[in-house]
Amino acid sequence: GFVLTVTVVREAVDEFRRYKRDKEMNSQLYSKLTVRGKVQVKSSDIQVGDLIIVEKNQRIPSDMVFLRTSEKTGSCFIRTDQLDGETDWKLKVAVSCTQRLPALGDLFSINAYVYAQKPQLDIHSFEGTFTREDSDPAVHESLSIENTLWASTVVASGTVIGVVIYTGKETRSVMNTSNPKNKVGLLDLELNQLTKALFLALVALSVVMVTLQGFVGPWYRNLFRFLLLFSYIIPISLRVNLDMGKAAYGWMIMKDDNIPGTVVRTSTIPEELGRLVYLLTDKTGTLTQNEMIFKRLHLGTVSYGTDTMDEIQSHIINSYSQVHSQNSGNSTSSTPSRKPQSSAPKVRKSVSSRIHEAVKAIALCHNVTPVYESRAGVSGETEYAEVDQDFSDENRTYQASSPDEVALVQWTESVGLTLVNRDLTSMQLKTPGGHILTYYILQIFPFTSESKRMGIIVRDESSGEITFYMKGADVAMSTIVQYNDWLEEECGNMAREGLRTLVVAKKSLTEEQYQDFESRYNQAKLSIHDRNLKVAAVVESLEREMELLCLTGVEDQLQADVRPTLEMLRNAGIKIWMLTGDKLETATCIAKSSHLVSRNQDIHIFRPVATRGEAHLELNAFRRKHDCALVISGDSLEVCLKYYEHEFVELACQCPAVVCCRCSPTQKAHIVKLLQHHTGKRTCAIGDGGNDVSMIQAADCGIGIEGKEGKQASLAADFSITQFKHIGRLLMVHGRNSYKRSAALGQFVMHRGLIISTMQAVFSSVFYFASVPLYQGFLMVGYATIYTMFPVFSLVLDQDVKPEMALLYPELYKDLTKGRSLSFKTFLIWVLISIYQGGILMYGALLLFESEFVHVVAISFTALILTELLMVALTIRTWHWLMVVAEFLSLGCYVASLAFLNEYFGIGRVSFGAFLDVAFITTVTFLWKVSAITVVSCLPLYILKYLKRKFSPPSYSKLTS
């Protein structure tokens, strides 16, 4: 009963904490729009069809279609980091039919309905229609992903109103999280196996005893008596001891000053940390900080790094002051670019003008919007009025769909060219002299993962010049720009430094050229068939012979000490897989810069495959490579797993490192399950965002990092840490200790039960197989608790290697994953020790005490206690003062109880359980006989252990000497 209570109470506490957290989430209040006005509702009471108003910085409670917003533009930004792990802001567009209504209340005066598809897993797609029936020709609008607001995202600008389409279990974010399973450690499973073996031994032993008795009389009754007598073989106290041990490890992990802020949320599996073979990690926010920093600008002949940015600044200040001093603003500075036909014999421009062009291009070619926080916090209307006058720097923040772009715009601000305002048709730049330059946006070609580039056509207000700017990945841009000899080489150099590269180019257009382009472009946009292809073809007619301006390098900063930590884990024999939702290029970049892939390793990029045949060919191509890292995208992975699951996993497991990019949350969890299923090894997942939750819950051991992306991952995880670098110590030191200690503790508890059962068996067999107990109940209870509990439990404090050593030589960790500390081999050794000791103790007692046989009990029991205490001392590798205290405490307890139990039994009772008078116990004969028996039972083991240390020392002792 006690055993179960301890376990149940511990799990109940864990559950109750979770319940409190869930209740907190479910009782957040939201405004619901009804015919009678606004009503507050709890988030758990929201139903499909409700109109919900969500304020800025509020979390969206359920999946909605976006009907209208307070922003003038009819669009808003949302943060989706809890959904897909990307911290950039996404632009969402309101349904234009409802956005155009004059006032909020008019939503109830129209007769319209929304059709939505059935709930699905994919967070990046949605199909639906919006129909308004009461207008004269009924209005049909198609709804796509940009008209939706998924639950768990946060509104970043303005107030939004939406109609709820999915709630509860049907929302995208819930469908992408898997149900958590109760995690059971490998060590517990192994101990369960051993316990089963012990149970079989118990039954066998009892049957043997009855057989030897010769099945006389009511033999089945005797069988059950034997089962009860030998029941000490089954270590019931094992569970309690281990549970208390686990609590102790958890406490030690939380108290470790070297890894502050670590929380153990699942107290049942600390030993798993010592057995990991696969570590699956998220990239954004886990390995990287998700803060972009502009590092390098390369103009072909000259390269600027962080330390030479001030030169760029002075060039910019000079060039703009010249332009303004010539008043006309376009007399000399822009003549070369006005005549595109004179580009062939052009003399090299001066460095200053090239820097000027490059910085201007970076400042114009992007999708960034500056936002001003009004300090008074006034409502939206006046905020805009203020913006027109107040472009002050303090309260400007930039919003964009990717952090790279923000980094570029922030950099141009730092060298003097500031983006101060942007709407759908124009943007304004502020020069170092404080002048405002206005550019009209004529066209924008957004970035797509196919084209890998974005373009923009702007007209300078002052000179009327039309310029087409473009930036994109080097792969896409190298064919578009004019011939040059440095681009490819420099891109390679920057990529090796772990920078993300973008190539920036421009082309000046004449008015006629642009008009011609525009008419063809609009025509293509109206076509019904193959619209995308036709539009792309028209744009490509512009993308020829562009003038290469510069190459930029932006760094995504790694978390502190990621490189040494990954190196340590690799040396420890842990295979690291990186699963990320990011683009392939970025993922490869980070894999190199974080040393996930070592310098001299090749990277095999798995080509996108869509059919069975392609997958087959690609797998064969990959099979021929040796020792190279694999990079594969989520879609190709799906295809491979569909047709060639076994072959693919087998190949991937041989790789030193695997990077999967563009993974959905469910895919991450799927990969974890695959590894568990195919390799049978222990996996660990580490992540920091809501998109990593299913992976963390699927893994044998989930670690969450409390990061920028919120706390969802760290709440769902078994262990929550504050920084990635802490994982090294968590595994090498705490994982190792927990596993080694629990193994020793478990086996010792079993040994304790076996030894007393052996004595009982010997006793019974000497006395003609009588089913009579050797020791009275009280002694048995005392044996398992007071006399040996503390010393055995003090094994929890044992450590074989100093923490410094374990961190210095991570290779020691490899031995643990083989699971040699607790196996049938070690278990059998302990069984043999128990049988040997039990036999010696009992036979010794019987041999030496022929005359006064009644003393057998006292003597054998005393020798038994001493043996146990010595065995603990023998098992311990490193002494701790508490262990010594525990040993002496138990011995003291026993000696004291001898006197006390004497009274308890009454003198002279000649039952087998009687303790005889103190007179006998204090005699010398008693003492020497007890000592003799103890020495015989323990000395050989000490000698054997010493010899083993000498002839086959464990790997760690070679290091410590």
ABEGO torsion letter per residue (X at the ends): XAAAAAAAAAAAAAAAAAAAAAAAAAABBBBBBBAAEBBBBBAAABBBGBBBBBBBGBBBABBBBBABBABAAGBBBBBAAAAAGBABBBBBBBBAAAAABABAAAAAABBBBBBBBBBBABAABBBBBBBBAABABBBBBBBBAAABBBBGBBBABEBBBBBBABBEAABAAAAABBBBBBBBBAAAAAAAAAAAAAAAAAAAAAAAAAAAAGGBEBAAAAAAAAAAAAAAABBAAAAAAAAAAAAAAAAAAAABAABBGBBBABAAAAAAAAABABBBBBABGAABAGBBBBABBBAGABBBBAAAAAAAAAAAAAAAAAAAAAGAGAAAAAAAAABAAAAAABBBBBAAAAAAAAAAAAAABBABBBBBBBAAGBBAAAAAAAAAABABAAABBBBBABAAAAAAAAAAAAAGBBBABBBAABBBBBBAAGBBBBBBBABBBBBBAAAGBBBBBBBBAAAGBBBBBBBBBAAAAAAABBBBAAAAAAAAAAAAAGBBBBBBBBBBBBAAAAAAAAAAAAAAAABABGAAAAAAAAAAAABBGBBBABBBBBBBBBBBGAAAAAAAAAAAGBBBBBBBABBAAAAAAAAAAAGABBAABBBBBBBBBABAAAAAAAAAAAAABBGBBBBBBAAAAAAAAAABAAAAAAAAAABABBBBBGBBAAAAAAAAAAAAAAAGBBBBBBBABAAAAAAAAABABBBBBBBAAEAAAAAABABBBABAAAAAAAAAAAAAAAAAAAAAAAAAAAAAAAAAAAAAAAAAAABGGBBBBABBAAAAAAAABAAAAAAAAAAAABBABBAAAAAABAAAAAAAAAGAABBAAAAAAAAAAAAAAAAAAAAAAAAAAAABAAAAAAAAAAAAAAAAAAAAAAABABBBAAAAAAAAAAAAAAAAAAAAAAAAAEBGBABAABBBBAAAAABAAAAAAAAAAAAAAAAAAAAAAAAAAAABBBAAAAAAX
